[in-house]
Amino acid sequence: MSLNGILVPYLPLWLHGLNFSAMQIGAILAAQVVFRVFVAMGTGSLSARTSDPRRILAWSAAASLLSILGLIVSGEFWIVFAAVAMQAALFAPYTPIVESISISGVKRWGFHYGKMRVWGSVGFVATTLVAGSLSTAIGNIAIPLMLAAVLLISFAVAFIAPRLDPTPALKLPASSAMASRRPLGASVHLLLIGASLIQSSHGMFYGFSTIQWQGMGFSNGAISALWCIGVIAEIGIFFISGGLARRLTPVGLLRFGCLMAILRWVFFPLGSDVWYYGFLQVFHAFSFACVHLGLQYRLSEMVAEDQQASAQGVYVAYNGAFLAISTLLAGIIYRELEIYGYFAMALLAVIGFAVLALARRSQPHSSVAGG
């Protein structure tokens, strides 16, 4: 999440500073997501083949750190394209395994997922603020340097992450490997697709909002503040997630977040000043955080612990695939419609809502949907 505090707000702006066109920027951002997808799809089986998933975290962060060096040594399009794609692929297993460890903590010891997840958002805010200040002070070179620093920290975190011993049910010979190969049920796949469509409606926002705000004359400080407002609101949702879970079902959280996403993108093209977008950024707490929380709580209900890494990997794959398509199309739409392209993002969220409804109808009666 801390890495996203640099990649999401500043990578497009850094690419823009290299004089890449909107199509080139869209292609690089889409490639970043596509390469992440292909590797994330194998996260479940990769995790099942090692006795300690923390080793994957360490190798993922270390290899990703090496790939970032390409951004420091060259500003040529194809070198940047290759470096960004490689970094995305190498870091792809990191987040699904961290999420799997978190969900295991919720199931085994009753940990509060929202209060664990909030620290990822805190990291996002911290890295966004530092990257914004450094880029103002020393220029665009601050972005790849910050990426390298965060990846170094991610490497260190791998060695202090909790080790999860297999549960008694999983100590049978080869049971972990067999569990990872069981297909997830159709209702789980539809749930993951619906949530991914909603999250991919952020594609234009992630790719072009910073460029758009800069074109409106907003300062780097104001742009950093706008990003931080969204994530601070997200932090607030994570802090009160226990109360929300008592009042709304996981499906209710998903639906509410989707409706707020639709409203967010409908109103996004209608503003022109910092205060308007500051208010609208609060909606990130709903369009992202409520959807994410609802999905994770629902997966905790529907998916057995021995399949969590697989489910998280499939989610990253779906989310990445739809976000890649959304980001690539955003480059084309933004070139033609500019800010009014957000209406297309609202339509994408509507489709996500429909898929969630279909997932609900196809849910099996059993509480754990393995296959």
C-alpha positions as a Markdown table, in Angstrom:
| # | Residue | x | y | z |
|---|---|---|---|---|
| 1 | Met | 0.0 | 0.0 | 0.0 |
| 2 | Ser | 2.9 | 2.4 | 0.8 |
| 3 | Leu | 4.2 | 1.7 | -2.7 |
| 4 | Asn | 0.9 | 2.7 | -4.2 |
| 5 | Gly | 1.3 | 6.1 | -2.4 |
| 6 | Ile | 4.0 | 6.8 | -5.0 |
| 7 | Leu | 2.8 | 4.8 | -8.0 |
| 8 | Val | -0.8 | 5.9 | -8.1 |
| 9 | Pro | -0.5 | 9.7 | -7.7 |
| 10 | Tyr | 3.0 | 10.3 | -9.1 |
| 11 | Leu | 3.9 | 7.7 | -11.7 |
| 12 | Pro | 1.5 | 9.2 | -14.3 |
| 13 | Leu | 2.9 | 12.7 | -13.5 |
| 14 | Trp | 6.5 | 11.4 | -13.7 |
| 15 | Leu | 5.7 | 9.8 | -17.1 |
| 16 | His | 4.1 | 13.1 | -18.2 |
| 17 | Gly | 7.3 | 14.9 | -17.2 |
| 18 | Leu | 9.2 | 12.6 | -19.6 |
| 19 | Asn | 7.0 | 14.0 | -22.4 |
| 20 | Phe | 5.2 | 10.8 | -23.0 |
| 21 | Ser | 1.8 | 11.1 | -24.8 |
| 22 | Ala | -1.5 | 10.2 | -23.1 |
| 23 | Met | -1.5 | 7.0 | -25.2 |
| 24 | Gln | 2.0 | 6.1 | -24.0 |
| 25 | Ile | 1.2 | 6.8 | -20.4 |
| 26 | Gly | -2.0 | 4.7 | -20.7 |
| 27 | Ala | 0.0 | 1.8 | -22.3 |
| 28 | Ile | 2.6 | 1.8 | -19.5 |
| 29 | Leu | 0.0 | 1.9 | -16.8 |
| 30 | Ala | -2.0 | -0.8 | -18.5 |
| 31 | Ala | 1.2 | -3.0 | -18.9 |
| 32 | Gln | 1.9 | -2.5 | -15.2 |
| 33 | Val | -1.4 | -4.0 | -14.4 |
| 34 | Val | -1.4 | -6.8 | -17.0 |
| 35 | Phe | 2.0 | -8.1 | -15.9 |
| 36 | Arg | 0.8 | -8.0 | -12.3 |
| 37 | Val | -2.2 | -10.1 | -13.3 |
| 38 | Phe | -0.3 | -12.9 | -14.9 |
| 39 | Val | 2.0 | -13.4 | -11.9 |
| 40 | Ala | -0.8 | -13.0 | -9.3 |
| 41 | Met | -2.8 | -15.8 | -10.9 |
| 42 | Gly | -0.1 | -18.2 | -9.7 |
| 43 | Thr | 0.2 | -16.9 | -6.1 |
| 44 | Gly | -2.0 | -19.6 | -4.6 |
| 45 | Ser | 0.1 | -22.5 | -6.0 |
| 46 | Leu | 3.3 | -20.6 | -5.3 |
| 47 | Ser | 2.3 | -20.1 | -1.7 |
| 48 | Ala | 1.4 | -23.8 | -1.3 |
| 49 | Arg | 4.8 | -24.9 | -2.5 |
| 50 | Thr | 6.7 | -23.2 | 0.3 |
| 51 | Ser | 6.6 | -23.9 | 4.1 |
| 52 | Asp | 7.1 | -20.2 | 4.8 |
| 53 | Pro | 5.3 | -17.6 | 2.5 |
| 54 | Arg | 7.5 | -14.9 | 4.0 |
| 55 | Arg | 10.3 | -16.1 | 1.8 |
| 56 | Ile | 8.2 | -15.2 | -1.2 |
| 57 | Leu | 7.7 | -11.7 | 0.3 |
| 58 | Ala | 11.4 | -11.2 | 0.7 |
| 59 | Trp | 12.3 | -12.4 | -2.9 |
| 60 | Ser | 9.4 | -10.4 | -4.4 |
| 61 | Ala | 10.6 | -7.1 | -2.7 |
| 62 | Ala | 14.3 | -7.7 | -3.5 |
| 63 | Ala | 13.8 | -8.5 | -7.2 |
| 64 | Ser | 11.3 | -5.7 | -7.6 |
| 65 | Leu | 13.9 | -3.3 | -6.1 |
| 66 | Leu | 16.4 | -4.3 | -8.7 |
| 67 | Ser | 13.9 | -3.7 | -11.5 |
| 68 | Ile | 13.3 | -0.1 | -10.4 |
| 69 | Leu | 16.9 | 0.8 | -11.2 |
| 70 | Gly | 15.8 | 1.0 | -14.9 |
| 71 | Leu | 13.8 | 4.1 | -14.1 |
| 72 | Ile | 16.8 | 5.8 | -12.6 |
| 73 | Val | 19.2 | 5.2 | -15.4 |
| 74 | Ser | 17.0 | 6.0 | -18.5 |
| 75 | Gly | 14.0 | 8.0 | -19.6 |
| 76 | Glu | 13.5 | 6.2 | -22.9 |
| 77 | Phe | 10.0 | 4.9 | -23.5 |
| 78 | Trp | 10.7 | 1.2 | -24.0 |
| 79 | Ile | 13.2 | 1.0 | -21.1 |
| 80 | Val | 10.6 | 2.7 | -18.8 |
| 81 | Phe | 7.9 | 0.4 | -20.2 |
| 82 | Ala | 10.0 | -2.7 | -19.4 |
| 83 | Ala | 11.1 | -1.5 | -16.0 |
| 84 | Val | 7.6 | -0.7 | -14.9 |
| 85 | Ala | 6.2 | -3.9 | -16.2 |
| 86 | Met | 8.9 | -6.0 | -14.6 |
| 87 | Gln | 8.5 | -4.3 | -11.2 |
| 88 | Ala | 4.7 | -5.0 | -11.3 |
| 89 | Ala | 5.3 | -8.6 | -12.2 |
| 90 | Leu | 7.9 | -9.2 | -9.5 |
| 91 | Phe | 6.0 | -7.5 | -6.8 |
| 92 | Ala | 2.7 | -9.1 | -7.7 |
| 93 | Pro | 2.8 | -12.0 | -5.1 |
| 94 | Tyr | 3.4 | -9.5 | -2.2 |
| 95 | Thr | 0.0 | -8.1 | -1.6 |
| 96 | Pro | -2.1 | -11.3 | -2.0 |
| 97 | Ile | 0.2 | -13.1 | 0.5 |
| 98 | Val | 0.0 | -10.2 | 3.0 |
| 99 | Glu | -3.8 | -10.2 | 2.6 |
| 100 | Ser | -3.9 | -14.0 | 3.1 |
| 101 | Ile | -1.9 | -13.7 | 6.3 |
| 102 | Ser | -4.2 | -11.0 | 7.5 |
| 103 | Ile | -7.4 | -13.0 | 6.8 |
| 104 | Ser | -5.8 | -16.0 | 8.6 |
| 105 | Gly | -5.3 | -13.8 | 11.6 |
| 106 | Val | -8.9 | -12.8 | 11.5 |
| 107 | Lys | -10.1 | -16.4 | 11.3 |
| 108 | Arg | -7.7 | -17.9 | 13.9 |
| 109 | Trp | -7.4 | -15.3 | 16.5 |
| 110 | Gly | -10.3 | -12.9 | 15.8 |
| 111 | Phe | -8.1 | -10.0 | 14.7 |
| 112 | His | -9.8 | -6.9 | 13.5 |
| 113 | Tyr | -9.1 | -6.7 | 9.7 |
| 114 | Gly | -10.0 | -3.0 | 9.4 |
| 115 | Lys | -7.5 | -2.0 | 12.1 |
| 116 | Met | -4.8 | -4.0 | 10.5 |
| 117 | Arg | -5.5 | -2.7 | 7.0 |
| 118 | Val | -5.5 | 0.9 | 8.2 |
| 119 | Trp | -1.7 | 0.9 | 8.5 |
| 120 | Gly | -1.5 | 0.3 | 4.8 |
| 121 | Ser | -3.5 | 3.5 | 4.3 |
| 122 | Val | -1.3 | 5.3 | 6.8 |
| 123 | Gly | 1.7 | 4.2 | 4.7 |
| 124 | Phe | 0.0 | 5.5 | 1.6 |
| 125 | Val | -0.5 | 9.0 | 3.1 |
| 126 | Ala | 3.1 | 9.1 | 4.5 |
| 127 | Thr | 4.7 | 8.2 | 1.2 |
| 128 | Thr | 2.4 | 10.5 | -0.8 |
| 129 | Leu | 3.4 | 13.5 | 1.3 |
| 130 | Val | 7.1 | 12.7 | 1.3 |
| 131 | Ala | 7.1 | 12.0 | -2.5 |
| 132 | Gly | 5.3 | 15.3 | -3.1 |
| 133 | Ser | 7.7 | 17.3 | -1.0 |
| 134 | Leu | 10.8 | 15.6 | -2.5 |
| 135 | Ser | 9.6 | 16.1 | -6.1 |
| 136 | Thr | 9.1 | 19.8 | -5.4 |
| 137 | Ala | 12.6 | 20.0 | -3.8 |
| 138 | Ile | 14.7 | 17.9 | -6.2 |
| 139 | Gly | 12.5 | 17.2 | -9.2 |
| 140 | Asn | 11.1 | 14.1 | -10.8 |
| 141 | Ile | 14.1 | 11.9 | -9.9 |
| 142 | Ala | 12.5 | 11.8 | -6.4 |
| 143 | Ile | 9.8 | 9.3 | -7.7 |
| 144 | Pro | 12.1 | 6.4 | -8.6 |
| 145 | Leu | 14.3 | 7.1 | -5.6 |
| 146 | Met | 11.2 | 6.9 | -3.3 |
| 147 | Leu | 10.1 | 3.7 | -5.0 |
| 148 | Ala | 13.5 | 2.1 | -4.3 |
| 149 | Ala | 13.3 | 3.2 | -0.6 |
| 150 | Val | 9.8 | 1.8 | -0.1 |
| 151 | Leu | 10.8 | -1.5 | -1.7 |
| 152 | Leu | 13.8 | -1.7 | 0.6 |
| 153 | Ile | 11.4 | -1.3 | 3.6 |
| 154 | Ser | 9.1 | -3.9 | 2.1 |
| 155 | Phe | 12.1 | -6.3 | 2.0 |
| 156 | Ala | 12.7 | -5.7 | 5.7 |
| 157 | Val | 9.1 | -6.2 | 6.6 |
| 158 | Ala | 9.2 | -9.8 | 5.1 |
| 159 | Phe | 11.5 | -10.8 | 8.0 |
| 160 | Ile | 9.2 | -9.5 | 10.8 |
| 161 | Ala | 5.9 | -10.7 | 9.3 |
| 162 | Pro | 4.2 | -13.4 | 11.5 |
| 163 | Arg | 4.8 | -17.0 | 10.6 |
| 164 | Leu | 1.6 | -19.0 | 10.3 |
| 165 | Asp | 2.0 | -22.7 | 11.2 |
| 166 | Pro | -0.5 | -25.0 | 9.3 |
| 167 | Thr | -3.7 | -25.6 | 11.1 |
| 168 | Pro | -4.3 | -29.2 | 12.3 |
| 169 | Ala | -6.7 | -29.8 | 9.4 |
| 170 | Leu | -4.0 | -28.9 | 7.0 |
| 171 | Lys | -1.2 | -31.2 | 8.4 |
| 172 | Leu | -2.3 | -34.2 | 6.4 |
| 173 | Pro | 0.1 | -35.2 | 3.6 |
| 174 | Ala | -0.2 | -33.0 | 0.5 |
| 175 | Ser | -3.5 | -31.4 | 1.8 |
| 176 | Ser | -2.2 | -27.9 | 1.3 |
| 177 | Ala | -1.3 | -28.5 | -2.3 |
| 178 | Met | -4.6 | -30.3 | -3.0 |
| 179 | Ala | -6.5 | -27.4 | -1.4 |
| 180 | Ser | -4.8 | -24.9 | -3.6 |
| 181 | Arg | -5.9 | -26.8 | -6.7 |
| 182 | Arg | -9.6 | -27.0 | -5.8 |
| 183 | Pro | -11.5 | -24.6 | -8.0 |
| 184 | Leu | -13.2 | -21.7 | -6.4 |
| 185 | Gly | -17.0 | -21.8 | -6.8 |
| 186 | Ala | -18.8 | -19.8 | -9.4 |
| 187 | Ser | -20.4 | -17.5 | -6.8 |
| 188 | Val | -16.9 | -16.6 | -5.5 |
| 189 | His | -15.6 | -15.8 | -9.0 |
| 190 | Leu | -18.7 | -13.6 | -9.7 |
| 191 | Leu | -18.1 | -11.8 | -6.4 |
| 192 | Leu | -14.5 | -11.2 | -7.3 |
| 193 | Ile | -15.4 | -10.0 | -10.8 |
| 194 | Gly | -18.1 | -7.6 | -9.5 |
| 195 | Ala | -15.8 | -6.1 | -6.9 |
| 196 | Ser | -13.0 | -5.8 | -9.5 |
| 197 | Leu | -15.3 | -4.0 | -11.9 |
| 198 | Ile | -16.1 | -1.5 | -9.2 |
| 199 | Gln | -12.5 | -1.0 | -8.3 |
| 200 | Ser | -11.5 | -0.7 | -12.0 |
| 201 | Ser | -13.9 | 2.2 | -12.3 |
| 202 | His | -11.0 | 4.2 | -10.6 |
| 203 | Gly | -8.9 | 3.6 | -13.7 |
| 204 | Met | -9.2 | 7.1 | -15.1 |
| 205 | Phe | -8.8 | 8.7 | -11.7 |
| 206 | Tyr | -5.6 | 6.8 | -10.9 |
| 207 | Gly | -4.2 | 7.5 | -14.4 |
| 208 | Phe | -5.2 | 11.0 | -15.1 |
| 209 | Ser | -6.5 | 12.9 | -12.1 |
| 210 | Thr | -3.1 | 14.3 | -11.1 |
| 211 | Ile | -2.5 | 15.4 | -14.7 |
| 212 | Gln | -6.0 | 16.9 | -14.8 |
| 213 | Trp | -5.5 | 18.8 | -11.5 |
| 214 | Gln | -2.1 | 20.1 | -12.6 |
| 215 | Gly | -3.7 | 21.4 | -15.8 |
| 216 | Met | -6.3 | 23.2 | -13.7 |
| 217 | Gly | -3.4 | 25.0 | -12.0 |
| 218 | Phe | -3.4 | 23.1 | -8.7 |
| 219 | Ser | 0.0 | 23.2 | -7.0 |
| 220 | Asn | 1.9 | 20.0 | -6.1 |
| 221 | Gly | 1.1 | 20.6 | -2.5 |
| 222 | Ala | -2.7 | 20.9 | -3.3 |
| 223 | Ile | -2.5 | 17.7 | -5.4 |
| 224 | Ser | -0.8 | 15.8 | -2.6 |
| 225 | Ala | -3.4 | 17.1 | -0.1 |
| 226 | Leu | -6.2 | 15.9 | -2.4 |
| 227 | Trp | -4.8 | 12.4 | -2.5 |
| 228 | Cys | -4.3 | 12.4 | 1.2 |
| 229 | Ile | -7.9 | 13.5 | 1.9 |
| 230 | Gly | -9.1 | 10.4 | 0.1 |
| 231 | Val | -6.8 | 8.1 | 2.0 |
| 232 | Ile | -7.5 | 9.8 | 5.3 |
| 233 | Ala | -11.2 | 9.3 | 4.7 |
| 234 | Glu | -10.4 | 5.7 | 3.9 |
| 235 | Ile | -8.5 | 5.3 | 7.2 |
| 236 | Gly | -11.6 | 6.6 | 9.0 |
| 237 | Ile | -13.6 | 3.8 | 7.4 |
| 238 | Phe | -11.1 | 1.2 | 8.4 |
| 239 | Phe | -11.1 | 2.4 | 12.0 |
| 240 | Ile | -14.9 | 2.1 | 12.3 |
| 241 | Ser | -15.1 | -1.0 | 10.2 |
| 242 | Gly | -16.1 | -3.1 | 13.2 |
| 243 | Gly | -19.2 | -1.0 | 13.8 |
| 244 | Leu | -20.0 | -1.0 | 10.1 |
| 245 | Ala | -19.8 | -4.8 | 10.0 |
| 246 | Arg | -22.3 | -5.0 | 12.8 |
| 247 | Arg | -24.7 | -2.7 | 11.0 |
| 248 | Leu | -24.2 | -3.7 | 7.4 |
| 249 | Thr | -23.6 | -7.2 | 5.9 |
| 250 | Pro | -20.5 | -7.7 | 3.7 |
| 251 | Val | -22.8 | -7.6 | 0.7 |
| 252 | Gly | -24.4 | -4.4 | 2.0 |
| 253 | Leu | -21.0 | -2.8 | 2.3 |
| 254 | Leu | -20.2 | -3.8 | -1.3 |
| 255 | Arg | -23.5 | -2.4 | -2.6 |
| 256 | Phe | -23.1 | 0.9 | -0.7 |
| 257 | Gly | -19.6 | 1.3 | -1.9 |
| 258 | Cys | -20.7 | 0.7 | -5.5 |
| 259 | Leu | -23.5 | 3.3 | -5.3 |
| 260 | Met | -21.1 | 5.9 | -3.9 |
| 261 | Ala | -18.6 | 5.1 | -6.7 |
| 262 | Ile | -21.3 | 5.8 | -9.3 |
| 263 | Leu | -22.1 | 9.1 | -7.6 |
| 264 | Arg | -18.4 | 10.0 | -7.3 |
| 265 | Trp | -17.7 | 9.6 | -11.0 |
| 266 | Val | -21.0 | 11.3 | -12.1 |
| 267 | Phe | -20.1 | 14.4 | -10.1 |
| 268 | Phe | -16.3 | 14.4 | -10.8 |
| 269 | Pro | -16.5 | 16.3 | -14.2 |
| 270 | Leu | -18.6 | 19.1 | -12.7 |
| 271 | Gly | -16.0 | 20.9 | -10.5 |
| 272 | Ser | -13.2 | 23.4 | -11.0 |
| 273 | Asp | -11.7 | 24.3 | -7.7 |
| 274 | Val | -9.7 | 22.5 | -5.0 |
| 275 | Trp | -12.4 | 22.7 | -2.4 |
| 276 | Tyr | -14.9 | 20.9 | -4.6 |
| 277 | Tyr | -12.5 | 18.1 | -5.3 |
| 278 | Gly | -11.4 | 18.0 | -1.6 |
| 279 | Phe | -15.1 | 17.2 | -0.7 |
| 280 | Leu | -15.4 | 14.7 | -3.5 |
| 281 | Gln | -12.2 | 12.9 | -2.4 |
| 282 | Val | -14.0 | 11.9 | 0.8 |
| 283 | Phe | -16.0 | 9.6 | -1.4 |
| 284 | His | -12.9 | 7.5 | -1.8 |
| 285 | Ala | -13.7 | 6.1 | 1.7 |
| 286 | Phe | -16.8 | 4.6 | 0.2 |
| 287 | Ser | -15.9 | 3.8 | -3.5 |
| 288 | Phe | -12.7 | 2.0 | -2.4 |
| 289 | Ala | -12.6 | 1.2 | 1.3 |
| 290 | Cys | -16.2 | 0.0 | 1.7 |
| 291 | Val | -15.9 | -2.2 | -1.4 |
| 292 | His | -12.6 | -3.6 | -0.2 |
| 293 | Leu | -13.9 | -4.3 | 3.3 |
| 294 | Gly | -17.1 | -5.8 | 2.1 |
| 295 | Leu | -15.1 | -8.1 | -0.2 |
| 296 | Gln | -12.6 | -9.3 | 2.4 |
| 297 | Tyr | -15.4 | -9.9 | 5.0 |
| 298 | Arg | -17.4 | -11.9 | 2.4 |
| 299 | Leu | -14.3 | -13.9 | 1.4 |
| 300 | Ser | -13.7 | -14.7 | 5.0 |
| 301 | Glu | -17.3 | -16.1 | 5.1 |
| 302 | Met | -17.2 | -18.0 | 1.8 |
| 303 | Val | -13.7 | -19.3 | 1.4 |
| 304 | Ala | -11.8 | -21.8 | 3.5 |
| 305 | Glu | -8.5 | -20.7 | 5.1 |
| 306 | Asp | -6.5 | -23.1 | 3.0 |
| 307 | Gln | -7.8 | -21.4 | -0.2 |
| 308 | Gln | -7.4 | -17.8 | 0.9 |
| 309 | Ala | -4.1 | -17.3 | -0.9 |
| 310 | Ser | -5.7 | -18.6 | -4.1 |
| 311 | Ala | -8.7 | -16.4 | -3.7 |
| 312 | Gln | -6.6 | -13.3 | -3.1 |
| 313 | Gly | -4.4 | -14.2 | -6.1 |
| 314 | Val | -7.5 | -14.6 | -8.3 |
| 315 | Tyr | -8.8 | -11.3 | -7.0 |
| 316 | Val | -5.6 | -9.5 | -7.9 |
| 317 | Ala | -5.7 | -11.1 | -11.3 |
| 318 | Tyr | -9.3 | -10.0 | -12.0 |
| 319 | Asn | -8.8 | -6.6 | -10.5 |
| 320 | Gly | -5.6 | -6.2 | -12.5 |
| 321 | Ala | -7.2 | -7.3 | -15.7 |
| 322 | Phe | -10.2 | -5.0 | -15.5 |
| 323 | Leu | -8.0 | -2.1 | -14.2 |
| 324 | Ala | -5.6 | -2.6 | -17.1 |
| 325 | Ile | -8.5 | -2.5 | -19.6 |
| 326 | Ser | -10.0 | 0.5 | -17.8 |
| 327 | Thr | -6.6 | 2.3 | -17.7 |
| 328 | Leu | -5.9 | 1.7 | -21.4 |
| 329 | Leu | -9.4 | 2.8 | -22.4 |
| 330 | Ala | -9.0 | 5.8 | -20.1 |
| 331 | Gly | -6.0 | 7.0 | -22.1 |
| 332 | Ile | -8.2 | 6.9 | -25.3 |
| 333 | Ile | -11.3 | 8.4 | -23.6 |
| 334 | Tyr | -9.3 | 11.2 | -21.8 |
| 335 | Arg | -7.8 | 12.2 | -25.2 |
| 336 | Glu | -11.2 | 12.6 | -26.7 |
| 337 | Leu | -13.5 | 13.6 | -23.8 |
| 338 | Glu | -11.0 | 14.8 | -21.2 |
| 339 | Ile | -12.7 | 15.1 | -17.8 |
| 340 | Tyr | -16.1 | 14.0 | -19.1 |
| 341 | Gly | -14.7 | 10.5 | -19.6 |
| 342 | Tyr | -15.5 | 9.9 | -15.9 |
| 343 | Phe | -19.1 | 9.2 | -17.0 |
| 344 | Ala | -17.7 | 6.0 | -18.6 |
| 345 | Met | -16.2 | 5.1 | -15.2 |
| 346 | Ala | -19.7 | 5.5 | -13.6 |
| 347 | Leu | -21.1 | 3.1 | -16.2 |
| 348 | Leu | -18.4 | 0.6 | -15.3 |
| 349 | Ala | -19.4 | 0.8 | -11.6 |
| 350 | Val | -23.0 | 0.1 | -12.7 |
| 351 | Ile | -21.9 | -3.0 | -14.4 |
| 352 | Gly | -20.1 | -4.1 | -11.3 |
| 353 | Phe | -23.2 | -3.6 | -9.3 |
| 354 | Ala | -25.1 | -5.9 | -11.7 |
| 355 | Val | -22.5 | -8.6 | -11.4 |
| 356 | Leu | -22.6 | -8.5 | -7.6 |
| 357 | Ala | -26.4 | -9.1 | -7.8 |
| 358 | Leu | -25.7 | -12.1 | -10.0 |
| 359 | Ala | -23.1 | -13.4 | -7.6 |
| 360 | Arg | -25.7 | -13.2 | -4.8 |
| 361 | Arg | -28.2 | -15.1 | -6.8 |
| 362 | Ser | -25.8 | -17.9 | -7.7 |
| 363 | Gln | -24.4 | -18.4 | -4.1 |
| 364 | Pro | -24.6 | -22.0 | -2.9 |
| 365 | His | -26.3 | -22.7 | 0.4 |
| 366 | Ser | -23.1 | -23.8 | 2.1 |
| 367 | Ser | -21.3 | -21.2 | 4.1 |
| 368 | Val | -17.8 | -22.1 | 2.7 |
| 369 | Ala | -17.7 | -22.1 | -1.1 |
| 370 | Gly | -14.6 | -24.1 | -2.1 |
| 371 | Gly | -15.7 | -25.5 | -5.4 |
